[in-house]
Amino acid sequence: MPSERDIRRRIKSIRNIEQVTKAMETVSASKMRRAQTAVLASRPYEERLRTVLNDLAPHTDPESHPLLARREVRRAGIVLITSDRGLVGALNTNMVRAALRHAETLPAATYLAVGRKAIGALRRLRQPVGAEFSNLGDRPTTHDTNAVARVAQEEFLAGRVDEVYLAFTRFVNTVRLVPTIRRILPLVPEPGEVEGAKPLPTVQYIFEPDPEAVMEAVLPRLIEIAVYQAVLESLASEHSARLVAMRNASDAASDLIEEYTLAANKARQWRITREMLEIASGAEALSK
């Protein structure tokens, strides 16, 4: 049985860890609120771009732009987005598993890894990786994510991949983080494609200078915004998962401190009882 001194030292060590996890929980809560605000602010912009694409679809030739070209799928590209740091529970593991399961349904797949956890997991699993991106920061901008979108478009336009998928964790709320696989290339305009989007109007639009020119400007921008939105979703999910993980760690530390405190009190009581017995035994021996 550990001595009372050893138990007190363990309690002090656990209390120090609890202070660290509580501080990380507070920081994650602040970052999660900021990331959640960014996600909610950018969703309507992506939805509006997709609405424009849907409006243009009836007035343009599907083969008029290379990003709309459908080909026989021999190899697909998967943009796998994870966090750069750990302490997020099973968030990254679930996302990697979902991407691998989806890759099994494809003839062949190559990856664009975004985030150090994705890079490390794909290297360990010896998966083909076409490009690696990391250190996008806690406040990424389109300037940071456009490089990912540019590489994905180049891979598709060069014919090295016939489809491109985004694999990211969609932020729903603090306790619901959904691994999501979404195709972004080739773009397929479909009514109601975006969750929560309003029904398409039935009015006839006049596009200037012409629908093809508008499509030429909208399509690359839509890919960039889709990647940017996926990074924001993953970032909000990361901070939410770390908040929950640190809260659970703090609760576990508090429970462990209570158990060790009870053990320390028992050890202290046992020590006092033993000393009293020794004193009583000594006094009895002297009286004889």
C-alpha positions in Angstrom: 0.0 0.0 0.0 1.4 3.4 -0.9 2.4 5.7 2.0 0.5 8.8 2.8 3.3 11.0 1.5 3.3 9.2 -1.9 -0.5 9.6 -2.2 -0.2 13.3 -1.4 2.4 13.7 -4.1 0.1 11.9 -6.7 -2.8 14.2 -5.7 -0.6 17.3 -6.2 0.6 16.0 -9.6 -3.0 15.3 -10.8 -4.2 18.7 -9.5 -1.5 20.3 -11.7 -2.7 18.3 -14.7 -6.3 19.3 -13.9 -5.3 23.0 -14.0 -3.7 22.5 -17.4 -6.7 20.7 -18.9 -9.1 23.4 -17.5 -7.0 26.1 -19.1 -7.0 24.3 -22.4 -10.8 23.8 -22.1 -11.2 27.6 -21.7 -9.0 28.3 -24.7 -10.8 25.8 -26.9 -14.2 27.2 -25.9 -13.0 30.7 -27.1 -11.6 29.3 -30.3 -14.6 27.2 -31.0 -17.0 30.2 -30.7 -14.8 32.1 -33.2 -14.6 29.2 -35.6 -18.3 28.5 -35.3 -19.0 32.2 -36.2 -16.8 31.9 -39.3 -18.5 28.7 -40.4 -22.0 30.1 -40.1 -20.9 33.3 -41.9 -19.4 31.5 -44.9 -22.1 28.9 -45.5 -24.6 31.3 -47.1 -21.9 32.5 -49.5 -21.2 28.9 -50.7 -24.9 28.2 -51.0 -25.5 31.3 -53.1 -22.6 30.3 -55.4 -24.2 26.9 -55.9 -27.5 28.6 -56.6 -25.9 30.7 -59.3 -24.5 27.4 -60.8 -27.9 25.9 -60.7 -29.4 28.9 -62.4 -26.7 28.8 -65.1 -27.0 25.0 -65.8 -30.1 25.1 -68.1 -28.5 27.8 -70.3 -25.0 26.3 -70.8 -23.6 23.3 -72.5 -22.4 20.8 -69.8 -19.2 20.2 -71.9 -18.5 24.0 -72.2 -16.1 24.0 -69.3 -13.5 21.4 -68.4 -14.5 21.4 -64.7 -17.9 20.0 -65.8 -16.5 17.2 -67.9 -17.5 13.7 -66.9 -15.1 10.9 -67.6 -14.8 7.3 -66.9 -13.5 7.0 -63.3 -10.1 5.2 -63.3 -8.6 7.1 -60.3 -10.2 9.6 -57.9 -8.6 12.2 -55.7 -9.5 12.7 -52.1 -8.7 15.9 -50.2 -8.4 14.6 -46.7 -8.7 17.4 -44.1 -7.7 16.8 -40.4 -6.2 18.9 -37.6 -2.5 19.7 -37.1 -2.6 19.0 -33.4 -4.0 16.2 -31.3 -6.0 16.0 -28.0 -9.2 15.9 -30.0 -10.4 12.4 -29.1 -11.4 10.2 -32.0 -12.0 13.1 -34.4 -9.1 12.5 -36.8 -9.2 8.7 -36.5 -12.9 8.7 -37.5 -12.2 11.0 -40.5 -9.3 8.9 -41.8 -11.4 5.8 -41.5 -14.3 7.3 -43.4 -12.0 8.4 -46.2 -10.4 5.0 -46.4 -13.8 3.3 -46.5 -14.9 5.6 -49.3 -11.6 4.9 -51.2 -12.5 1.2 -51.1 -15.6 1.9 -53.3 -13.4 3.6 -56.0 -11.2 1.9 -58.6 -8.2 3.7 -57.3 -7.5 6.7 -55.1 -4.8 9.2 -54.4 -4.9 11.8 -51.5 -4.2 15.4 -51.0 -3.4 15.6 -47.2 -4.4 18.7 -45.3 -3.2 18.7 -41.7 -0.3 17.0 -40.0 -2.5 14.2 -38.6 -3.7 13.3 -42.1 -0.1 13.4 -43.4 1.1 11.1 -40.6 -1.8 8.6 -40.9 -1.5 8.3 -44.7 2.3 7.8 -44.4 1.9 5.1 -41.8 -0.8 3.3 -44.0 1.5 3.7 -47.1 -1.3 5.4 -49.1 -0.4 7.4 -52.3 -0.2 11.1 -51.5 -0.1 13.7 -54.3 0.5 16.8 -52.1 0.7 17.8 -48.4 -0.5 20.9 -46.7 -0.2 21.8 -43.0 0.0 24.8 -40.6 -3.0 26.7 -42.0 -3.5 28.3 -38.6 -6.5 29.0 -36.4 -7.7 31.7 -38.7 -7.2 30.5 -42.3 -8.2 32.7 -45.2 -8.9 31.9 -48.8 -5.3 32.8 -49.5 -4.2 29.9 -47.4 -6.7 27.3 -48.8 -6.6 28.4 -52.4 -3.4 26.4 -52.9 -5.3 23.2 -52.0 -8.1 24.1 -54.4 -5.6 24.9 -57.1 -3.8 21.6 -56.8 -7.1 19.7 -56.9 -8.2 21.5 -60.1 -4.8 20.9 -61.7 -5.0 17.2 -60.9 -8.4 17.0 -62.5 -7.7 19.1 -65.5 -4.5 17.2 -66.2 -6.4 13.9 -66.2 -4.4 12.4 -63.3 -7.7 12.0 -61.5 -11.3 11.7 -62.9 -13.1 12.8 -59.7 -12.2 14.8 -56.7 -13.8 14.4 -53.2 -13.6 16.5 -50.1 -13.3 14.5 -46.9 -13.8 16.7 -43.8 -15.7 16.8 -40.5 -18.9 18.8 -40.7 -19.6 20.9 -37.6 -23.3 20.5 -36.5 -23.0 21.3 -32.8 -20.6 20.8 -30.0 -21.4 17.1 -29.5 -22.2 16.2 -33.1 -19.4 16.2 -35.6 -20.1 14.3 -38.8 -17.4 12.8 -41.1 -18.4 14.0 -44.6 -17.4 12.9 -48.1 -18.5 15.3 -50.8 -17.7 15.3 -54.5 -16.5 18.7 -55.9 -15.2 17.7 -59.3 -16.7 17.3 -61.8 -19.3 19.8 -60.7 -22.8 18.6 -61.2 -25.5 21.3 -60.8 -28.4 19.8 -59.0 -31.4 21.6 -57.4 -31.4 21.2 -53.7 -27.8 20.0 -53.6 -27.0 22.2 -50.6 -28.7 21.4 -47.3 -30.9 24.2 -46.2 -30.8 26.0 -49.5 -33.9 27.8 -50.7 -35.9 26.4 -53.6 -34.8 27.7 -57.0 -36.8 30.5 -58.5 -38.7 29.8 -61.8 -38.0 33.2 -63.3 -35.9 33.6 -66.5 -32.5 35.3 -66.0 -30.5 37.2 -68.6 -26.8 36.7 -68.1 -24.3 39.3 -69.3 -22.1 39.0 -71.3 -23.3 35.4 -71.7 -23.9 32.3 -69.6 -20.6 30.7 -70.6 -18.6 33.7 -69.5 -20.4 33.8 -66.1 -19.8 30.0 -65.7 -16.1 30.5 -66.5 -15.9 33.0 -63.6 -18.1 31.1 -61.1 -16.7 27.5 -61.4 -13.1 28.1 -60.1 -14.4 30.3 -57.4 -16.9 27.7 -56.3 -14.1 25.1 -55.9 -12.1 27.5 -53.9 -15.0 28.4 -51.6 -15.9 24.7 -51.2 -12.4 23.9 -50.0 -12.3 27.0 -47.7 -15.7 26.0 -46.2 -14.5 22.4 -45.6 -11.4 23.7 -43.8 -13.6 26.0 -41.6 -15.9 23.1 -40.8 -12.9 20.9 -39.8 -11.4 23.7 -37.7 -14.7 24.3 -35.8 -15.0 20.5 -35.3 -11.4 20.4 -34.0 -11.9 23.0 -31.3 -15.2 21.5 -30.3 -13.6 18.0 -30.0 -10.7 19.4 -28.0 -13.2 21.2 -25.7 -15.0 18.0 -25.0 -11.8 16.0 -24.5 -10.4 18.5 -22.1 -13.6 18.7 -20.2 -13.7 14.9 -19.9 -10.0 15.0 -18.8 -10.8 17.6 -16.1 -13.7 15.6 -14.8 -11.6 12.4 -14.7 -8.9 14.3 -12.8 -11.4 15.5 -10.2 -12.7 12.0 -9.7 -9.2 10.6 -9.3 -8.3 13.4 -6.8 -11.3 12.4 -4.8 -10.3 8.7 -4.8 -6.7 9.5 -3.8 -7.9 11.9 -1.1 -10.0 9.1 0.4 -7.0 6.8 0.2 -4.8 9.4 1.8 -7.3 9.9 4.7 -7.4 6.1 5.2 -3.6 6.0 5.3 -3.5 8.9 7.7 -6.0 7.2 10.0 -4.1 3.9 9.8 -0.9 5.8 10.8 -2.5 7.5 13.7 -4.1 4.2 14.9 -0.7 2.5 14.7 1.0 5.2 16.7 -1.7 5.1 19.4 -1.3 1.4 19.7 2.5 1.7 20.0 2.1 4.3 22.7 -0.4 2.2 24.6 1.8 -0.8 24.2 4.8 1.1 25.5 2.9 2.5 28.5 1.6 -1.0 29.4 5.1 -2.4 29.2 6.5 0.4 31.5 3.7 -0.2 34.0 4.8 -3.8 34.4 
